Amino acid sequence: MRYRRFEFEENRPFFRPPKYTGVTLSLLSIFVLVSMLAVWEKMNQVPDLKTIRILAWESCQKPLEKAKRSFQKENPCFFDITYFQTSEFEIKARSDSTTVPEVYDLVLCPDIEIGNKYLANQKYHNLGPVAYYNSLLPEVRMTESASTLALSAWKSSSQKNQSDQLSFVRYLKAPTRGQIHFAIEGWTGVRDDHWSPAPTLRIYADEDCEDWVSPIAAHLDEFNGISVERSYLNHANLVSTLHILSKANQKDYLPDLVCFSESQTTPPWLDPYFSNTTIFNGSKKVYLRKTSPLLKTMQKVMKSVSEKK
């Protein structure tokens, strides 16, 4: 009996699978390995994002959540926010418990006397109001008027490397950033500078003003997250440098702050570009550039310094 041959032996397929040799398979495995290494290298370049831990008053939850999301688009980071009621915070502040409280990077708290004392005792530093809540609350001391309550930002003094935390506080205070979200929810805003992710302030000073400028620079860095570039010159070179910069078409080359010794005369041509003279202890003259993007911050720092002197 004869059997017919299978049909596929007579009609050969148009496509035949390739026959891989040992060399081909070796090259293919090397290609896969190199691709895996390339992907792994890119994964290692993903930055380690900072997590900002915040204790916040529950009344600011809506604007804070909106500001948080918009901030993350410009400065990628994580947030861990815990909200509290006013009554809960007052009970905790009044208690005599010796239990060590949990440490947060930032605390956004209504400006009430007992809360301020409690946070100060827990080594937090007041960074000033972020916005004003427009509502009458019982048993709460108002700060601006009978119908507004300040929401103040506090930072932990025990935490290191707080650039992201301070950047977020500046973001909340900025008129075109966080203040928009507070305004939409009916809050009254604060007057502050526009936000910049990494602001830099330039200071030109007489040589003998270094002992006064150094604490100012440290304050701006520690409590505002602003890096400071300082240049100390003898008086003749300082005046000459400022005069040259004032003639430039781009006035942003001028420093943000100029400090002279009281004994030195100041040139009259500074007036169009800098604010009036401020004297500290009769020994320093300070000029602030009128068009500086950090003018409001500098004015607050100067006020703080003058009150301490």
C-alpha positions, 0 to 999 in steps of 0.5 A: 500500500502506498501512502500519499506524501504530505501536502506541505512537502509539495507546497513549500511555505514562503517564509522559513524561520531562520536557523540561528547559529551559536554566534548569532545567539551570542550576539543577540544575548550581548545586545539584550544585555547592553540594552538592560544595562542602558535602561538600568543606568537611566533608572539610577539617574532618577533623583531621590525626591524630598518628602516635606512633612507638614502639620497644617490647620484644617481650615487651609486644606483646600488652598493648601492642597491646590498649592501643593499640586501646582508646586510639585509641577515646578519642583518635584517632591512628595508631601506628607500633610497632617491636618488638625482642628483648632481645639485639638491643637489648643488642648495639645499646647495646654497639656503638660505631657512630657512626651516628645512631640512629632517633628514636622518640617513645617507647621501652618498654624493660626496665629493664636497666642498659646499656639505661638508659645507652644511652637516656640518652645518646641524649637520652631521658628516663625516665618511670618504669615502666609495668608489671612483667614476671613472668618470670626472664630470664638476664643481666638486672638485676631491679628489684623482686624476683628474678622481676619486670622493670620495663618503663620508658617513655622519651620523646625530649627532641628531639621537640616537642608531645608531648601525645599521647605523654604521654597514651598513657603516662598511659593505660598506667599508669592502673588502669582503662585500660592496666593492665587489659591488662597484668594480663590478660597476667600482668604486675604493675601500677603504682600511678598516677592514673586517666586523663584526656585533658586533666588540669589541676592547680591550684596556690595559693601565697604570692607569694614561692613563684613561683620554686619553683612555676614549675619544678614546673609546667614539670616536670608539663607537659613530663614528664606532659602536665599543664597547670597553673593557678597563682595567687599571693596574699599570705598573708592572701588565700591563707588567706582564699581556702582557708578559703572554698573549704573551706566549699563543698559541692563540695571539688573547688574546692580546689586540688590543691597549696598552697605556703606560705613557711616563715615563714608559719603554716599554718591547722590546718583544712587537715588534713582536706583536705590531706596533712601538711606537706613542707618543701624546704630549710627554706623551703617548706611544701607541702600536697597535696589528699588527694582530688586525681585527680592525687595519685599524680603529685604525690607522685612529682614532689615526691619527685623534686624533694626528691631533687634539692634 
